[in-house]
Amino acid sequence: MFEDQQRDAVEALKKADAEFRRLYQKHTELNSKVDNAEIGVLPVDDMTLSSMKKEKLQIKERLQRMWDDYHARQHIH
């Protein structure tokens, strides 16, 4: 997530915003679990996998809104 963004800016936002940091970490964890489930390393049923994917997407969308808000505020100052 945010691979195309400047790493320094992402790190600054993670440092400045505890909620962004928490959500970013949760998204990273879910991403790893989903990847492992899809290749069979983490045994989960289809319902659980679907739920994890939905939660991951919701977190990603929230992070994107937070990033956009942060980026907009940086251009105002």
PyMOL Python script that loads the backbone (N, CA, C, O; Angstrom):
from pymol import cmd

cmd.read_pdbstr("""\
ATOM      1  N   MET A   1       0.826  -1.183   0.000  1.00  0.00           N
ATOM      2  CA  MET A   1       0.000   0.000   0.000  1.00  0.00           C
ATOM      3  C   MET A   1       0.869   1.246   0.000  1.00  0.00           C
ATOM      4  O   MET A   1       1.873   1.304   0.710  1.00  0.00           O
ATOM      5  N   PHE A   2       0.498   2.222  -0.776  1.00  0.00           N
ATOM      6  CA  PHE A   2       1.220   3.484  -0.904  1.00  0.00           C
ATOM      7  C   PHE A   2       2.620   3.287  -1.473  1.00  0.00           C
ATOM      8  O   PHE A   2       3.512   4.098  -1.224  1.00  0.00           O
ATOM      9  N   GLU A   3       2.817   2.206  -2.240  1.00  0.00           N
ATOM     10  CA  GLU A   3       4.126   1.951  -2.822  1.00  0.00           C
ATOM     11  C   GLU A   3       4.562   3.073  -3.758  1.00  0.00           C
ATOM     12  O   GLU A   3       5.752   3.357  -3.896  1.00  0.00           O
ATOM     13  N   ASP A   4       3.581   3.705  -4.398  1.00  0.00           N
ATOM     14  CA  ASP A   4       3.921   4.773  -5.332  1.00  0.00           C
ATOM     15  C   ASP A   4       4.081   6.127  -4.640  1.00  0.00           C
ATOM     16  O   ASP A   4       4.421   7.118  -5.285  1.00  0.00           O
ATOM     17  N   GLN A   5       3.839   6.168  -3.349  1.00  0.00           N
ATOM     18  CA  GLN A   5       3.982   7.412  -2.610  1.00  0.00           C
ATOM     19  C   GLN A   5       5.408   7.517  -2.067  1.00  0.00           C
ATOM     20  O   GLN A   5       6.139   6.528  -2.009  1.00  0.00           O
ATOM     21  N   GLN A   6       5.777   8.697  -1.682  1.00  0.00           N
ATOM     22  CA  GLN A   6       7.096   8.888  -1.093  1.00  0.00           C
ATOM     23  C   GLN A   6       7.147   8.203   0.263  1.00  0.00           C
ATOM     24  O   GLN A   6       6.332   8.483   1.142  1.00  0.00           O
ATOM     25  N   ARG A   7       8.103   7.308   0.427  1.00  0.00           N
ATOM     26  CA  ARG A   7       8.227   6.552   1.677  1.00  0.00           C
ATOM     27  C   ARG A   7       8.366   7.481   2.879  1.00  0.00           C
ATOM     28  O   ARG A   7       7.792   7.218   3.935  1.00  0.00           O
ATOM     29  N   ASP A   8       9.128   8.569   2.724  1.00  0.00           N
ATOM     30  CA  ASP A   8       9.323   9.505   3.838  1.00  0.00           C
ATOM     31  C   ASP A   8       8.005  10.126   4.274  1.00  0.00           C
ATOM     32  O   ASP A   8       7.762  10.296   5.469  1.00  0.00           O
ATOM     33  N   ALA A   9       7.152  10.465   3.312  1.00  0.00           N
ATOM     34  CA  ALA A   9       5.864  11.071   3.634  1.00  0.00           C
ATOM     35  C   ALA A   9       4.959  10.074   4.346  1.00  0.00           C
ATOM     36  O   ALA A   9       4.251  10.438   5.285  1.00  0.00           O
ATOM     37  N   VAL A  10       4.977   8.823   3.908  1.00  0.00           N
ATOM     38  CA  VAL A  10       4.172   7.789   4.562  1.00  0.00           C
ATOM     39  C   VAL A  10       4.674   7.571   5.983  1.00  0.00           C
ATOM     40  O   VAL A  10       3.878   7.473   6.917  1.00  0.00           O
ATOM     41  N   GLU A  11       5.980   7.496   6.147  1.00  0.00           N
ATOM     42  CA  GLU A  11       6.559   7.318   7.488  1.00  0.00           C
ATOM     43  C   GLU A  11       6.225   8.505   8.392  1.00  0.00           C
ATOM     44  O   GLU A  11       5.954   8.323   9.579  1.00  0.00           O
ATOM     45  N   ALA A  12       6.244   9.704   7.844  1.00  0.00           N
ATOM     46  CA  ALA A  12       5.910  10.900   8.631  1.00  0.00           C
ATOM     47  C   ALA A  12       4.463  10.837   9.101  1.00  0.00           C
ATOM     48  O   ALA A  12       4.167  11.170  10.249  1.00  0.00           O
ATOM     49  N   LEU A  13       3.568  10.416   8.227  1.00  0.00           N
ATOM     50  CA  LEU A  13       2.164  10.315   8.614  1.00  0.00           C
ATOM     51  C   LEU A  13       1.971   9.212   9.650  1.00  0.00           C
ATOM     52  O   LEU A  13       1.198   9.379  10.594  1.00  0.00           O
ATOM     53  N   LYS A  14       2.660   8.097   9.486  1.00  0.00           N
ATOM     54  CA  LYS A  14       2.576   7.022  10.480  1.00  0.00           C
ATOM     55  C   LYS A  14       3.064   7.509  11.843  1.00  0.00           C
ATOM     56  O   LYS A  14       2.505   7.147  12.878  1.00  0.00           O
ATOM     57  N   LYS A  15       4.099   8.322  11.830  1.00  0.00           N
ATOM     58  CA  LYS A  15       4.652   8.846  13.082  1.00  0.00           C
ATOM     59  C   LYS A  15       3.724   9.884  13.713  1.00  0.00           C
ATOM     60  O   LYS A  15       3.587   9.942  14.935  1.00  0.00           O
ATOM     61  N   ALA A  16       3.091  10.697  12.878  1.00  0.00           N
ATOM     62  CA  ALA A  16       2.273  11.805  13.368  1.00  0.00           C
ATOM     63  C   ALA A  16       0.857  11.383  13.763  1.00  0.00           C
ATOM     64  O   ALA A  16       0.230  12.037  14.597  1.00  0.00           O
ATOM     65  N   ASP A  17       0.353  10.310  13.182  1.00  0.00           N
ATOM     66  CA  ASP A  17      -1.050   9.936  13.375  1.00  0.00           C
ATOM     67  C   ASP A  17      -1.151   8.489  13.850  1.00  0.00           C
ATOM     68  O   ASP A  17      -0.932   7.553  13.082  1.00  0.00           O
ATOM     69  N   ALA A  18      -1.485   8.324  15.128  1.00  0.00           N
ATOM     70  CA  ALA A  18      -1.553   6.983  15.728  1.00  0.00           C
ATOM     71  C   ALA A  18      -2.605   6.113  15.043  1.00  0.00           C
ATOM     72  O   ALA A  18      -2.396   4.911  14.874  1.00  0.00           O
ATOM     73  N   GLU A  19      -3.717   6.695  14.652  1.00  0.00           N
ATOM     74  CA  GLU A  19      -4.773   5.926  13.978  1.00  0.00           C
ATOM     75  C   GLU A  19      -4.293   5.427  12.615  1.00  0.00           C
ATOM     76  O   GLU A  19      -4.526   4.274  12.253  1.00  0.00           O
ATOM     77  N   PHE A  20      -3.629   6.294  11.868  1.00  0.00           N
ATOM     78  CA  PHE A  20      -3.088   5.887  10.576  1.00  0.00           C
ATOM     79  C   PHE A  20      -2.079   4.757  10.775  1.00  0.00           C
ATOM     80  O   PHE A  20      -2.092   3.770  10.040  1.00  0.00           O
ATOM     81  N   ARG A  21      -1.210   4.907  11.767  1.00  0.00           N
ATOM     82  CA  ARG A  21      -0.195   3.888  12.053  1.00  0.00           C
ATOM     83  C   ARG A  21      -0.853   2.546  12.403  1.00  0.00           C
ATOM     84  O   ARG A  21      -0.437   1.498  11.911  1.00  0.00           O
ATOM     85  N   ARG A  22      -1.879   2.590  13.254  1.00  0.00           N
ATOM     86  CA  ARG A  22      -2.582   1.370  13.670  1.00  0.00           C
ATOM     87  C   ARG A  22      -3.257   0.697  12.477  1.00  0.00           C
ATOM     88  O   ARG A  22      -3.154  -0.516  12.298  1.00  0.00           O
ATOM     89  N   LEU A  23      -3.942   1.491  11.671  1.00  0.00           N
ATOM     90  CA  LEU A  23      -4.621   0.936  10.497  1.00  0.00           C
ATOM     91  C   LEU A  23      -3.623   0.408   9.470  1.00  0.00           C
ATOM     92  O   LEU A  23      -3.862  -0.628   8.850  1.00  0.00           O
ATOM     93  N   TYR A  24      -2.528   1.100   9.290  1.00  0.00           N
ATOM     94  CA  TYR A  24      -1.494   0.671   8.344  1.00  0.00           C
ATOM     95  C   TYR A  24      -0.944  -0.693   8.769  1.00  0.00           C
ATOM     96  O   TYR A  24      -0.764  -1.585   7.940  1.00  0.00           O
ATOM     97  N   GLN A  25      -0.682  -0.840  10.056  1.00  0.00           N
ATOM     98  CA  GLN A  25      -0.168  -2.114  10.570  1.00  0.00           C
ATOM     99  C   GLN A  25      -1.208  -3.220  10.409  1.00  0.00           C
ATOM    100  O   GLN A  25      -0.870  -4.336  10.012  1.00  0.00           O
ATOM    101  N   LYS A  26      -2.462  -2.919  10.712  1.00  0.00           N
ATOM    102  CA  LYS A  26      -3.539  -3.905  10.569  1.00  0.00           C
ATOM    103  C   LYS A  26      -3.669  -4.325   9.114  1.00  0.00           C
ATOM    104  O   LYS A  26      -3.843  -5.511   8.835  1.00  0.00           O
ATOM    105  N   HIS A  27      -3.590  -3.384   8.181  1.00  0.00           N
ATOM    106  CA  HIS A  27      -3.688  -3.697   6.760  1.00  0.00           C
ATOM    107  C   HIS A  27      -2.536  -4.603   6.339  1.00  0.00           C
ATOM    108  O   HIS A  27      -2.734  -5.561   5.592  1.00  0.00           O
ATOM    109  N   THR A  28      -1.337  -4.299   6.820  1.00  0.00           N
ATOM    110  CA  THR A  28      -0.166  -5.122   6.495  1.00  0.00           C
ATOM    111  C   THR A  28      -0.350  -6.547   7.006  1.00  0.00           C
ATOM    112  O   THR A  28      -0.045  -7.509   6.300  1.00  0.00           O
ATOM    113  N   GLU A  29      -0.852  -6.682   8.238  1.00  0.00           N
ATOM    114  CA  GLU A  29      -1.091  -8.007   8.810  1.00  0.00           C
ATOM    115  C   GLU A  29      -2.150  -8.773   8.017  1.00  0.00           C
ATOM    116  O   GLU A  29      -1.964  -9.950   7.707  1.00  0.00           O
ATOM    117  N   LEU A  30      -3.246  -8.115   7.695  1.00  0.00           N
ATOM    118  CA  LEU A  30      -4.302  -8.761   6.923  1.00  0.00           C
ATOM    119  C   LEU A  30      -3.814  -9.156   5.540  1.00  0.00           C
ATOM    120  O   LEU A  30      -4.154 -10.227   5.037  1.00  0.00           O
ATOM    121  N   ASN A  31      -3.025  -8.297   4.932  1.00  0.00           N
ATOM    122  CA  ASN A  31      -2.488  -8.584   3.605  1.00  0.00           C
ATOM    123  C   ASN A  31      -1.666  -9.875   3.638  1.00  0.00           C
ATOM    124  O   ASN A  31      -1.787 -10.722   2.753  1.00  0.00           O
ATOM    125  N   SER A  32      -0.849 -10.009   4.648  1.00  0.00           N
ATOM    126  CA  SER A  32      -0.021 -11.207   4.798  1.00  0.00           C
ATOM    127  C   SER A  32      -0.891 -12.438   5.034  1.00  0.00           C
ATOM    128  O   SER A  32      -0.648 -13.490   4.443  1.00  0.00           O
ATOM    129  N   LYS A  33      -1.899 -12.316   5.889  1.00  0.00           N
ATOM    130  CA  LYS A  33      -2.790 -13.448   6.160  1.00  0.00           C
ATOM    131  C   LYS A  33      -3.558 -13.867   4.913  1.00  0.00           C
ATOM    132  O   LYS A  33      -3.681 -15.058   4.629  1.00  0.00           O
ATOM    133  N   VAL A  34      -4.075 -12.896   4.169  1.00  0.00           N
ATOM    134  CA  VAL A  34      -4.812 -13.203   2.940  1.00  0.00           C
ATOM    135  C   VAL A  34      -3.893 -13.901   1.940  1.00  0.00           C
ATOM    136  O   VAL A  34      -4.270 -14.907   1.338  1.00  0.00           O
ATOM    137  N   ASP A  35      -2.694 -13.365   1.770  1.00  0.00           N
ATOM    138  CA  ASP A  35      -1.733 -13.996   0.856  1.00  0.00           C
ATOM    139  C   ASP A  35      -1.457 -15.430   1.273  1.00  0.00           C
ATOM    140  O   ASP A  35      -1.462 -16.335   0.438  1.00  0.00           O
ATOM    141  N   ASN A  36      -1.216 -15.640   2.563  1.00  0.00           N
ATOM    142  CA  ASN A  36      -0.928 -16.988   3.059  1.00  0.00           C
ATOM    143  C   ASN A  36      -2.123 -17.918   2.914  1.00  0.00           C
ATOM    144  O   ASN A  36      -1.951 -19.101   2.623  1.00  0.00           O
ATOM    145  N   ALA A  37      -3.318 -17.406   3.111  1.00  0.00           N
ATOM    146  CA  ALA A  37      -4.529 -18.213   2.949  1.00  0.00           C
ATOM    147  C   ALA A  37      -4.719 -18.611   1.488  1.00  0.00           C
ATOM    148  O   ALA A  37      -5.115 -19.738   1.191  1.00  0.00           O
ATOM    149  N   GLU A  38      -4.435 -17.679   0.582  1.00  0.00           N
ATOM    150  CA  GLU A  38      -4.630 -17.955  -0.842  1.00  0.00           C
ATOM    151  C   GLU A  38      -3.657 -18.998  -1.381  1.00  0.00           C
ATOM    152  O   GLU A  38      -3.982 -19.712  -2.330  1.00  0.00           O
ATOM    153  N   ILE A  39      -2.468 -19.095  -0.786  1.00  0.00           N
ATOM    154  CA  ILE A  39      -1.511 -20.102  -1.258  1.00  0.00           C
ATOM    155  C   ILE A  39      -1.573 -21.377  -0.412  1.00  0.00           C
ATOM    156  O   ILE A  39      -0.824 -22.324  -0.651  1.00  0.00           O
ATOM    157  N   GLY A  40      -2.468 -21.392   0.575  1.00  0.00           N
ATOM    158  CA  GLY A  40      -2.678 -22.599   1.360  1.00  0.00           C
ATOM    159  C   GLY A  40      -1.813 -22.750   2.594  1.00  0.00           C
ATOM    160  O   GLY A  40      -1.883 -23.776   3.270  1.00  0.00           O
ATOM    161  N   VAL A  41      -1.004 -21.759   2.902  1.00  0.00           N
ATOM    162  CA  VAL A  41      -0.146 -21.820   4.083  1.00  0.00           C
ATOM    163  C   VAL A  41      -0.968 -21.605   5.353  1.00  0.00           C
ATOM    164  O   VAL A  41      -0.687 -22.213   6.386  1.00  0.00           O
ATOM    165  N   LEU A  42      -1.974 -20.746   5.280  1.00  0.00           N
ATOM    166  CA  LEU A  42      -2.848 -20.460   6.407  1.00  0.00           C
ATOM    167  C   LEU A  42      -4.216 -21.064   6.097  1.00  0.00           C
ATOM    168  O   LEU A  42      -4.945 -20.551   5.248  1.00  0.00           O
ATOM    169  N   PRO A  43      -4.563 -22.151   6.783  1.00  0.00           N
ATOM    170  CA  PRO A  43      -5.846 -22.804   6.477  1.00  0.00           C
ATOM    171  C   PRO A  43      -7.034 -22.022   7.044  1.00  0.00           C
ATOM    172  O   PRO A  43      -7.211 -21.943   8.259  1.00  0.00           O
ATOM    173  N   VAL A  44      -7.831 -21.455   6.165  1.00  0.00           N
ATOM    174  CA  VAL A  44      -9.061 -20.760   6.551  1.00  0.00           C
ATOM    175  C   VAL A  44     -10.161 -21.135   5.574  1.00  0.00           C
ATOM    176  O   VAL A  44      -9.897 -21.478   4.422  1.00  0.00           O
ATOM    177  N   ASP A  45     -11.404 -21.067   6.051  1.00  0.00           N
ATOM    178  CA  ASP A  45     -12.522 -21.364   5.167  1.00  0.00           C
ATOM    179  C   ASP A  45     -12.815 -20.157   4.275  1.00  0.00           C
ATOM    180  O   ASP A  45     -12.325 -19.053   4.512  1.00  0.00           O
ATOM    181  N   ASP A  46     -13.617 -20.394   3.258  1.00  0.00           N
ATOM    182  CA  ASP A  46     -13.923 -19.336   2.285  1.00  0.00           C
ATOM    183  C   ASP A  46     -14.602 -18.132   2.925  1.00  0.00           C
ATOM    184  O   ASP A  46     -14.347 -16.993   2.534  1.00  0.00           O
ATOM    185  N   MET A  47     -15.463 -18.379   3.902  1.00  0.00           N
ATOM    186  CA  MET A  47     -16.172 -17.285   4.565  1.00  0.00           C
ATOM    187  C   MET A  47     -15.185 -16.396   5.324  1.00  0.00           C
ATOM    188  O   MET A  47     -15.286 -15.170   5.283  1.00  0.00           O
ATOM    189  N   THR A  48     -14.239 -17.018   6.013  1.00  0.00           N
ATOM    190  CA  THR A  48     -13.231 -16.258   6.754  1.00  0.00           C
ATOM    191  C   THR A  48     -12.343 -15.473   5.808  1.00  0.00           C
ATOM    192  O   THR A  48     -12.042 -14.306   6.059  1.00  0.00           O
ATOM    193  N   LEU A  49     -11.922 -16.102   4.724  1.00  0.00           N
ATOM    194  CA  LEU A  49     -11.084 -15.417   3.731  1.00  0.00           C
ATOM    195  C   LEU A  49     -11.824 -14.227   3.138  1.00  0.00           C
ATOM    196  O   LEU A  49     -11.251 -13.148   2.985  1.00  0.00           O
ATOM    197  N   SER A  50     -13.074 -14.418   2.810  1.00  0.00           N
ATOM    198  CA  SER A  50     -13.881 -13.329   2.264  1.00  0.00           C
ATOM    199  C   SER A  50     -13.999 -12.183   3.264  1.00  0.00           C
ATOM    200  O   SER A  50     -13.908 -11.014   2.889  1.00  0.00           O
ATOM    201  N   SER A  51     -14.198 -12.515   4.514  1.00  0.00           N
ATOM    202  CA  SER A  51     -14.304 -11.504   5.569  1.00  0.00           C
ATOM    203  C   SER A  51     -12.987 -10.740   5.726  1.00  0.00           C
ATOM    204  O   SER A  51     -12.986  -9.519   5.883  1.00  0.00           O
ATOM    205  N   MET A  52     -11.873 -11.465   5.682  1.00  0.00           N
ATOM    206  CA  MET A  52     -10.564 -10.815   5.795  1.00  0.00           C
ATOM    207  C   MET A  52     -10.329  -9.872   4.622  1.00  0.00           C
ATOM    208  O   MET A  52      -9.809  -8.770   4.804  1.00  0.00           O
ATOM    209  N   LYS A  53     -10.705 -10.294   3.427  1.00  0.00           N
ATOM    210  CA  LYS A  53     -10.529  -9.443   2.246  1.00  0.00           C
ATOM    211  C   LYS A  53     -11.386  -8.188   2.344  1.00  0.00           C
ATOM    212  O   LYS A  53     -10.943  -7.099   1.981  1.00  0.00           O
ATOM    213  N   LYS A  54     -12.609  -8.341   2.833  1.00  0.00           N
ATOM    214  CA  LYS A  54     -13.499  -7.188   2.970  1.00  0.00           C
ATOM    215  C   LYS A  54     -12.937  -6.204   3.991  1.00  0.00           C
ATOM    216  O   LYS A  54     -12.930  -4.996   3.753  1.00  0.00           O
ATOM    217  N   GLU A  55     -12.466  -6.719   5.128  1.00  0.00           N
ATOM    218  CA  GLU A  55     -11.890  -5.851   6.150  1.00  0.00           C
ATOM    219  C   GLU A  55     -10.642  -5.145   5.624  1.00  0.00           C
ATOM    220  O   GLU A  55     -10.435  -3.958   5.880  1.00  0.00           O
ATOM    221  N   LYS A  56      -9.813  -5.885   4.886  1.00  0.00           N
ATOM    222  CA  LYS A  56      -8.599  -5.300   4.315  1.00  0.00           C
ATOM    223  C   LYS A  56      -8.953  -4.153   3.362  1.00  0.00           C
ATOM    224  O   LYS A  56      -8.311  -3.103   3.389  1.00  0.00           O
ATOM    225  N   LEU A  57      -9.957  -4.350   2.534  1.00  0.00           N
ATOM    226  CA  LEU A  57     -10.376  -3.314   1.595  1.00  0.00           C
ATOM    227  C   LEU A  57     -10.924  -2.090   2.327  1.00  0.00           C
ATOM    228  O   LEU A  57     -10.631  -0.956   1.949  1.00  0.00           O
ATOM    229  N   GLN A  58     -11.722  -2.320   3.376  1.00  0.00           N
ATOM    230  CA  GLN A  58     -12.260  -1.199   4.143  1.00  0.00           C
ATOM    231  C   GLN A  58     -11.138  -0.393   4.787  1.00  0.00           C
ATOM    232  O   GLN A  58     -11.177   0.837   4.798  1.00  0.00           O
ATOM    233  N   ILE A  59     -10.148  -1.084   5.318  1.00  0.00           N
ATOM    234  CA  ILE A  59      -9.011  -0.395   5.930  1.00  0.00           C
ATOM    235  C   ILE A  59      -8.230   0.374   4.867  1.00  0.00           C
ATOM    236  O   ILE A  59      -7.819   1.512   5.096  1.00  0.00           O
ATOM    237  N   LYS A  60      -8.028  -0.242   3.720  1.00  0.00           N
ATOM    238  CA  LYS A  60      -7.295   0.423   2.638  1.00  0.00           C
ATOM    239  C   LYS A  60      -8.010   1.707   2.218  1.00  0.00           C
ATOM    240  O   LYS A  60      -7.374   2.742   2.020  1.00  0.00           O
ATOM    241  N   GLU A  61      -9.328   1.636   2.085  1.00  0.00           N
ATOM    242  CA  GLU A  61     -10.093   2.825   1.702  1.00  0.00           C
ATOM    243  C   GLU A  61      -9.977   3.920   2.759  1.00  0.00           C
ATOM    244  O   GLU A  61      -9.850   5.098   2.425  1.00  0.00           O
ATOM    245  N   ARG A  62     -10.021   3.530   4.040  1.00  0.00           N
ATOM    246  CA  ARG A  62      -9.883   4.500   5.132  1.00  0.00           C
ATOM    247  C   ARG A  62      -8.493   5.126   5.119  1.00  0.00           C
ATOM    248  O   ARG A  62      -8.349   6.339   5.274  1.00  0.00           O
ATOM    249  N   LEU A  63      -7.477   4.295   4.934  1.00  0.00           N
ATOM    250  CA  LEU A  63      -6.109   4.807   4.861  1.00  0.00           C
ATOM    251  C   LEU A  63      -5.945   5.774   3.696  1.00  0.00           C
ATOM    252  O   LEU A  63      -5.272   6.796   3.827  1.00  0.00           O
ATOM    253  N   GLN A  64      -6.554   5.457   2.561  1.00  0.00           N
ATOM    254  CA  GLN A  64      -6.446   6.332   1.394  1.00  0.00           C
ATOM    255  C   GLN A  64      -7.086   7.686   1.671  1.00  0.00           C
ATOM    256  O   GLN A  64      -6.543   8.722   1.286  1.00  0.00           O
ATOM    257  N   ARG A  65      -8.252   7.680   2.346  1.00  0.00           N
ATOM    258  CA  ARG A  65      -8.904   8.956   2.697  1.00  0.00           C
ATOM    259  C   ARG A  65      -8.022   9.757   3.646  1.00  0.00           C
ATOM    260  O   ARG A  65      -7.878  10.970   3.493  1.00  0.00           O
ATOM    261  N   MET A  66      -7.427   9.072   4.634  1.00  0.00           N
ATOM    262  CA  MET A  66      -6.543   9.754   5.579  1.00  0.00           C
ATOM    263  C   MET A  66      -5.328  10.321   4.860  1.00  0.00           C
ATOM    264  O   MET A  66      -4.902  11.441   5.142  1.00  0.00           O
ATOM    265  N   TRP A  67      -4.767   9.547   3.926  1.00  0.00           N
ATOM    266  CA  TRP A  67      -3.616  10.005   3.148  1.00  0.00           C
ATOM    267  C   TRP A  67      -3.983  11.236   2.320  1.00  0.00           C
ATOM    268  O   TRP A  67      -3.243  12.219   2.289  1.00  0.00           O
ATOM    269  N   ASP A  68      -5.130  11.169   1.652  1.00  0.00           N
ATOM    270  CA  ASP A  68      -5.577  12.292   0.825  1.00  0.00           C
ATOM    271  C   ASP A  68      -5.779  13.551   1.666  1.00  0.00           C
ATOM    272  O   ASP A  68      -5.393  14.646   1.258  1.00  0.00           O
ATOM    273  N   ASP A  69      -6.392  13.387   2.850  1.00  0.00           N
ATOM    274  CA  ASP A  69      -6.595  14.534   3.747  1.00  0.00           C
ATOM    275  C   ASP A  69      -5.256  15.116   4.195  1.00  0.00           C
ATOM    276  O   ASP A  69      -5.064  16.332   4.190  1.00  0.00           O
ATOM    277  N   TYR A  70      -4.341  14.242   4.577  1.00  0.00           N
ATOM    278  CA  TYR A  70      -3.004  14.681   5.012  1.00  0.00           C
ATOM    279  C   TYR A  70      -2.286  15.410   3.886  1.00  0.00           C
ATOM    280  O   TYR A  70      -1.694  16.469   4.098  1.00  0.00           O
ATOM    281  N   HIS A  71      -2.341  14.842   2.697  1.00  0.00           N
ATOM    282  CA  HIS A  71      -1.670  15.431   1.541  1.00  0.00           C
ATOM    283  C   HIS A  71      -2.277  16.808   1.197  1.00  0.00           C
ATOM    284  O   HIS A  71      -1.557  17.746   0.853  1.00  0.00           O
ATOM    285  N   ALA A  72      -3.598  16.907   1.294  1.00  0.00           N
ATOM    286  CA  ALA A  72      -4.260  18.183   1.027  1.00  0.00           C
ATOM    287  C   ALA A  72      -3.849  19.239   2.056  1.00  0.00           C
ATOM    288  O   ALA A  72      -3.631  20.397   1.701  1.00  0.00           O
ATOM    289  N   ARG A  73      -3.744  18.845   3.320  1.00  0.00           N
ATOM    290  CA  ARG A  73      -3.322  19.801   4.358  1.00  0.00           C
ATOM    291  C   ARG A  73      -1.887  20.259   4.145  1.00  0.00           C
ATOM    292  O   ARG A  73      -1.554  21.405   4.448  1.00  0.00           O
ATOM    293  N   GLN A  74      -1.031  19.381   3.626  1.00  0.00           N
ATOM    294  CA  GLN A  74       0.361  19.748   3.392  1.00  0.00           C
ATOM    295  C   GLN A  74       0.478  20.793   2.292  1.00  0.00           C
ATOM    296  O   GLN A  74       1.386  21.623   2.317  1.00  0.00           O
ATOM    297  N   HIS A  75      -0.420  20.757   1.342  1.00  0.00           N
ATOM    298  CA  HIS A  75      -0.384  21.740   0.253  1.00  0.00           C
ATOM    299  C   HIS A  75      -0.997  23.083   0.635  1.00  0.00           C
ATOM    300  O   HIS A  75      -0.763  24.095  -0.026  1.00  0.00           O
ATOM    301  N   ILE A  76      -1.781  23.081   1.702  1.00  0.00           N
ATOM    302  CA  ILE A  76      -2.408  24.338   2.159  1.00  0.00           C
ATOM    303  C   ILE A  76      -1.362  25.187   2.892  1.00  0.00           C
ATOM    304  O   ILE A  76      -1.360  26.412   2.773  1.00  0.00           O
ATOM    305  N   HIS A  77      -0.486  24.540   3.642  1.00  0.00           N
ATOM    306  CA  HIS A  77       0.483  25.262   4.463  1.00  0.00           C
ATOM    307  C   HIS A  77       1.664  25.699   3.673  1.00  0.00           C
ATOM    308  O   HIS A  77       2.575  26.322   4.219  1.00  0.00           O
TER     309      HIS A  77
END
""", "prot")
cmd.dss("prot")
cmd.show_as("cartoon", "prot")
cmd.util.cbc("prot")
cmd.orient("prot")
